Amino acid sequence: MYYYFFTSFTDAEQTQYLYIDNDDDVDSVRTKLKSIGSAHALSGMCLLMNHSNYQKEIRPGRYAIEPGTSIFTTFRRIRNGLQTPVSLTIPSVRTLDRLSEELSKRLMMDSTTLMQALTDEEVCRRYGLDTLTMACLFVPNTYDVYWNVSVDKFLDRMEKEHKRFWNEDRQEKARRLKLTPVEVMTLASIVDEETAYDPEKPMIAGMYYNRLMIRTAEYPDGMPLQADPTIKYAWKQFDLKRIYNKLLSIDSPYNTYRYAGLPPGPIRIPTVAGIDAVLNLKRHHYIYMCAKEDFSGTHNFAVTYNEHLQNARRYTEALNQRGIQ
């Protein structure tokens, strides 16, 4: 009895994982166990399976089998569905189909099924969003979730984490800016696309916020953001290195050269650093910015258009020198 049931199931020195799908039967589970356990461990496991009703109540999931875990303990875990959560990090990706694809690599969830839910108006309304703002449901932190979580339960969990993230402090900061959480996340997505350098993000957020707040005879609805990343998003050409005038003609609500204000939704899932950069944006008078000619990933800022033209000229010359099209 001890030899069969209380010795270690695996001889491996590292934790192994058993993944049981919805369509697995007792034979396929045994086949998966064969690559993890020793020969005598598999024999003991089969004996336990045969003398129980396991074949009638197979529980899908991700089960950890640590070094030293006994055959009996391993069997009890998979029989009772005592699975180990996956440490899932929500990626800051540009599109929902890419999000679905990445999550399906970490969960049993089908990418097509998830994508259908994320683009379903009724599902989006359930969370107070629409198909253009559904990306705002996701805050790119790391969460422990079960590998076989359903789409509905996964989205409910994301809503819970979203509400936890948008605590009273963050909501109050958004109110002071006269922005909704969705608007903050939309602006943050643009800031994230402009730079990966977190220390500069509050500065960029302040520049775009100044544009949003400007009201003049020339710009009664606010000064256009003229954010190049939104043009890339409108064309779905994320590898563009330069934004030429011919690209600015696209008639899209994401064309912030043509339409004032924020686009109708985020152009990527914004990072926490990007969101907090907007909520804690730096107050200044700059309304123009241009990438630095040293390609450091940072920017030159300007108050006047003439200053901006000088910055832009230096950057254009640097692009031409490097042959960047």
C-alpha positions in Angstrom: 0.0 0.0 0.0 2.8 2.4 0.9 4.7 1.6 -2.3 1.7 2.2 -4.5 0.0 5.1 -2.9 2.4 7.1 -0.6 5.6 7.3 -2.6 6.3 10.3 -4.8 4.3 10.4 -8.0 7.2 12.0 -10.0 11.0 11.7 -9.9 11.3 15.2 -11.4 13.1 17.9 -9.4 10.8 20.6 -10.6 7.0 21.1 -10.4 5.2 19.4 -13.3 1.7 20.5 -14.5 -1.1 18.3 -15.6 -3.6 20.0 -18.0 -7.0 18.3 -18.2 -9.3 19.5 -21.0 -13.1 19.4 -21.2 -13.0 16.6 -23.7 -10.5 14.4 -21.8 -11.5 10.9 -20.7 -9.8 8.6 -18.2 -7.6 7.1 -21.0 -6.4 10.5 -22.1 -5.7 11.6 -18.5 -3.6 8.5 -18.0 -1.7 9.2 -21.2 -0.9 12.7 -19.9 0.2 11.4 -16.6 2.5 8.9 -18.2 4.9 11.8 -19.2 5.0 13.0 -15.6 5.0 10.0 -13.3 7.2 7.0 -12.9 6.0 3.6 -14.1 5.1 2.3 -10.7 3.4 5.7 -9.9 1.2 5.4 -13.0 0.3 1.8 -12.0 -0.8 3.0 -8.6 -2.7 5.9 -10.1 -4.5 3.5 -12.5 -5.5 1.3 -9.6 -7.0 4.3 -7.7 -8.9 5.4 -10.8 -10.2 1.9 -11.5 -11.5 1.5 -7.9 -13.3 4.8 -7.8 -15.9 6.6 -9.9 -13.2 8.9 -11.4 -14.2 8.2 -15.0 -17.7 9.6 -14.2 -16.5 12.9 -12.7 -13.3 14.1 -14.5 -12.6 17.7 -13.5 -10.8 19.9 -16.1 -8.1 22.1 -14.8 -4.4 22.8 -14.3 -2.9 20.6 -11.5 0.5 21.1 -10.0 2.5 17.9 -9.2 5.4 19.0 -7.0 8.5 16.8 -6.3 7.7 14.5 -3.4 3.9 14.7 -3.8 2.5 11.2 -3.2 0.5 9.2 -5.7 -2.5 9.3 -3.4 -2.3 13.1 -2.9 -2.0 13.6 -6.7 -5.0 11.4 -7.3 -7.0 13.3 -4.6 -6.2 16.6 -6.2 -7.3 15.8 -9.7 -10.4 13.8 -8.5 -11.5 16.8 -6.3 -10.6 19.5 -8.8 -8.0 21.1 -6.5 -6.2 22.8 -9.3 -3.5 25.4 -9.1 -4.2 28.9 -10.5 -2.3 30.4 -13.4 -0.4 33.7 -12.7 -1.9 35.6 -15.6 -0.5 39.0 -16.7 -2.9 41.0 -18.9 -0.7 42.3 -21.7 -0.7 45.9 -22.9 -1.5 45.1 -26.5 -3.0 47.3 -29.3 -6.1 45.3 -30.4 -8.6 43.0 -28.8 -7.9 40.2 -31.2 -4.3 40.2 -30.1 -5.5 40.2 -26.5 -7.7 37.2 -27.2 -4.8 35.4 -28.9 -2.4 36.0 -26.0 -4.8 35.0 -23.3 -5.7 31.8 -25.2 -2.0 30.8 -24.9 -2.2 30.9 -21.1 -5.8 29.7 -20.5 -7.9 26.9 -21.8 -10.1 29.6 -23.3 -10.7 29.6 -27.0 -9.4 32.9 -28.7 -12.4 33.0 -31.1 -14.9 32.6 -28.3 -13.3 35.4 -26.3 -13.1 37.7 -29.2 -16.8 37.2 -30.0 -17.6 38.2 -26.5 -15.4 41.3 -26.6 -17.1 42.5 -29.8 -20.6 41.7 -28.7 -22.6 44.9 -28.0 -24.8 43.2 -25.4 -21.8 41.7 -23.5 -20.1 45.1 -23.6 -23.2 46.9 -22.2 -23.2 44.5 -19.3 -19.9 46.1 -18.1 -21.0 49.7 -19.0 -18.9 49.8 -22.1 -19.2 49.4 -25.9 -17.2 47.6 -28.5 -14.9 50.7 -28.9 -14.2 51.0 -25.2 -14.2 47.4 -24.1 -10.4 47.5 -23.8 -10.9 49.7 -20.8 -12.2 46.7 -18.8 -8.7 45.4 -18.6 -6.0 46.7 -16.3 -2.7 45.1 -17.2 -1.7 43.7 -13.8 -1.0 40.1 -12.8 -3.9 38.0 -11.5 -4.3 34.4 -10.2 -7.0 32.8 -12.3 -8.0 29.2 -13.0 -6.8 27.8 -16.3 -10.2 26.6 -17.3 -12.1 29.7 -16.3 -15.1 30.4 -18.6 -15.3 33.6 -20.7 -18.2 35.0 -18.6 -16.4 34.4 -15.3 -13.2 35.8 -16.6 -14.8 39.0 -17.7 -16.6 39.3 -14.4 -13.3 38.9 -12.7 -11.8 41.6 -14.9 -14.7 43.9 -13.9 -14.0 43.3 -10.3 -10.3 44.1 -10.7 -11.2 47.2 -12.8 -13.4 48.5 -10.0 -10.7 47.8 -7.4 -8.2 49.7 -9.5 -10.4 52.6 -10.0 -10.6 53.4 -6.3 -11.9 56.6 -4.8 -8.5 58.3 -5.0 -8.1 57.6 -8.8 -11.7 58.6 -9.4 -11.3 61.8 -7.6 -8.2 62.7 -9.6 -10.1 62.0 -12.8 -13.0 64.2 -11.7 -10.5 67.1 -11.0 -9.4 66.7 -14.6 -13.0 66.6 -15.7 -12.4 63.3 -17.4 -14.1 59.9 -17.0 -12.1 56.8 -16.3 -12.7 55.7 -19.9 -11.3 59.1 -21.1 -8.4 58.8 -18.8 -7.6 55.3 -20.2 -8.0 56.5 -23.8 -5.6 59.4 -23.2 -3.2 57.0 -21.4 -3.2 54.7 -24.4 -1.9 57.5 -26.6 0.7 58.5 -24.0 1.9 54.8 -23.9 2.2 54.8 -27.6 4.2 57.9 -27.6 6.9 56.6 -25.3 8.0 53.6 -23.2 10.0 55.9 -20.9 7.7 56.1 -17.9 9.4 59.3 -16.3 8.4 61.3 -19.3 4.8 60.2 -19.5 3.3 62.8 -17.1 4.9 65.5 -19.3 3.4 64.1 -22.5 0.0 63.7 -20.7 0.2 67.3 -19.7 0.8 68.4 -23.3 -2.1 66.5 -24.7 -4.4 67.6 -21.8 -3.5 71.3 -22.7 -4.7 70.6 -26.2 -8.0 69.1 -25.0 -8.7 72.1 -22.8 -7.9 74.8 -25.3 -11.0 76.7 -26.5 -10.4 79.6 -28.9 -12.2 81.1 -31.9 -10.0 78.9 -34.1 -10.6 75.8 -31.9 -14.1 76.0 -30.4 -14.1 72.3 -29.8 -10.6 72.1 -28.5 -7.3 71.9 -30.3 -6.8 68.6 -32.3 -4.5 66.2 -30.5 -2.7 65.5 -33.7 -1.3 62.3 -32.2 0.6 60.2 -34.7 -0.2 56.9 -32.9 -3.9 57.4 -33.6 -3.1 57.6 -37.3 -1.3 54.2 -37.1 -4.3 52.8 -35.3 -6.8 54.2 -37.9 -4.8 52.5 -40.7 -4.0 49.4 -38.5 -0.4 49.9 -39.6 1.5 49.8 -36.4 5.0 49.5 -37.9 4.9 52.9 -39.6 8.1 54.8 -38.8 7.0 58.1 -40.4 3.6 59.7 -40.7 3.3 61.5 -44.1 0.6 64.0 -45.0 -1.1 61.5 -47.3 -1.8 59.3 -44.3 -3.7 62.1 -42.6 -6.6 62.1 -45.1 -8.2 58.9 -43.6 -11.8 59.6 -42.5 -11.7 57.8 -39.2 -12.8 58.9 -35.7 -9.3 57.9 -34.7 -7.8 60.5 -37.0 -6.9 63.1 -34.3 -5.6 65.4 -37.0 -9.1 65.7 -38.5 -11.3 65.4 -35.4 -10.8 67.3 -32.2 -11.0 65.7 -28.8 -10.2 62.1 -27.8 -10.8 59.2 -30.1 -13.8 57.0 -29.3 -11.8 54.5 -27.4 -8.2 53.5 -26.4 -5.7 52.6 -29.1 -4.2 49.9 -26.9 -4.8 48.5 -23.4 -3.0 51.3 -21.4 -0.4 50.5 -18.8 -0.8 51.3 -15.2 2.1 53.8 -15.6 0.3 55.4 -18.4 -3.0 55.7 -16.5 -1.3 57.1 -13.4 0.7 59.5 -15.6 -2.6 61.1 -16.9 -4.0 61.2 -13.4 -0.9 62.9 -12.1 0.0 64.8 -15.3 2.6 67.6 -15.1 1.2 71.1 -15.4 3.0 73.2 -17.9 2.2 75.4 -21.0 3.6 73.2 -23.8 1.2 72.4 -26.6 3.6 70.9 -29.1 6.1 68.0 -28.9 8.4 66.2 -31.3 10.6 63.2 -30.9 14.2 64.1 -30.2 16.7 63.9 -33.0 19.0 61.6 -30.9 16.4 58.8 -31.1 16.5 58.5 -27.3 12.7 57.9 -27.2 12.2 61.2 -25.4 10.8 64.4 -26.8 11.4 68.1 -27.3 8.5 70.3 -26.1 7.5 73.7 -27.3 5.0 76.5 -26.5 4.9 78.2 -29.9 4.5 76.7 -33.3 7.8 78.3 -34.5 9.7 76.5 -31.8 8.0 73.3 -32.7 8.9 73.7 -36.4 12.6 74.0 -35.4 12.3 70.8 -33.3 10.5 69.0 -36.1 13.1 70.1 -38.7 16.0 68.6 -36.6 14.1 65.3 -36.2 13.2 65.1 -39.9 16.9 65.7 -40.9 17.9 62.9 -38.5 15.4 60.6 -40.1 16.7 61.4 -43.5 20.3 60.9 -42.5 19.4 57.4 -41.3 17.3 56.6 -44.3 14.2 56.0 -42.3 11.1 56.0 -44.5 
